[in-house]
Amino acid sequence: MSPQEIIHRRAMVAIGVFVAFVLVVTTIAQLTGIGIRYEPQADPVVMVELSFEDGPDGLVTVLNAETHETLAEYGMDEGVFVRSVMRGVARQRRLRGIESRGPVRLAEYPDGRLWLTDPASEVEIFLGAFGPDQTAAWASLLYGEPAAPTELAGAPQ
């Protein structure tokens, strides 16, 4: 057997193994639904439009966009996940040449999943993908009561 025949045989075996692997992975993905993009199929159960205002010393105030009630205030080291998601939304707006101001829509669907939608850039973020602690941070904005004046008193001005 010549060296070329050995190389060709190894190449054919490698191709066969690769094709078998692809078929197995594809079958698993089809049977389990892995990789399928989830989109809500129903109307939201609860929805709120949020606006974010930057304040002095890194303070971020979260407001109900319709009532202008303060839902939360985050100092420099607070609300890290909420801040990072909103930075991502702001980046998508910049990339599309859209004004960075404007509300975002936070909604919970009948299956309990939370989605953040930016109507301006059409970005949709499934918040459950980041884990329960991060989802809870957004859920508190969805279900939280407006911040009382005593809560705001301790926040940096």
Residue pairs with C-beta under 8 A, 6 or more apart in sequence:
28 34
29 35
38 113
38 126
40 107
40 109
40 111
40 113
40 115
42 109
42 110
43 109
44 107
44 108
44 109
44 115
45 107
45 108
45 109
45 110
46 107
46 108
46 142
46 143
47 105
47 106
47 107
47 108
48 64
48 65
48 66
48 105
48 106
48 107
48 141
48 142
49 64
49 65
49 66
49 103
49 104
49 105
49 106
50 62
50 63
50 64
50 65
50 71
50 103
50 104
50 105
50 106
50 141
51 62
51 63
51 64
51 65
51 101
51 102
51 103
51 104
52 60
52 61
52 62
52 63
52 86
53 60
53 61
53 63
54 60
55 61
55 73
55 156
55 157
56 156
56 157
57 75
57 76
57 156
58 75
58 76
58 156
59 73
59 74
59 75
59 76
59 155
59 156
59 157
60 73
60 74
60 79
60 82
60 83
60 86
61 70
61 72
61 73
62 70
62 71
62 72
62 73
62 74
62 79
62 82
62 141
63 69
63 70
63 71
64 71
64 146
65 103
67 146
69 146
70 146
70 147
70 152
71 141
71 144
71 146
71 147
72 79
72 82
72 140
72 141
72 144
72 147
73 147
73 151
73 152
73 155
74 82
74 83
75 155
75 156
76 156
79 137
81 130
81 133
81 134
81 137
82 137
82 138
82 141
85 116
85 125
85 127
85 138
86 104
88 123
88 125
89 104
89 116
89 118
89 121
89 123
89 125
90 100
92 118
92 121
92 123
93 99
93 100
93 102
93 118
93 120
93 121
94 100
96 121
98 120
98 121
99 120
102 118
102 119
102 120
103 119
104 116
104 117
104 118
104 119
105 116
105 117
105 118
105 119
106 114
106 115
106 116
106 138
106 141
106 142
107 114
107 115
107 117
107 142
108 114
108 115
108 139
108 142
109 115
113 126
113 127
113 128
114 126
114 127
114 128
114 135
114 138
114 139
114 142
115 124
115 125
115 126
115 127
116 124
116 125
116 127
116 138
117 123
117 124
117 125
118 124
127 134
127 135
127 138
128 135
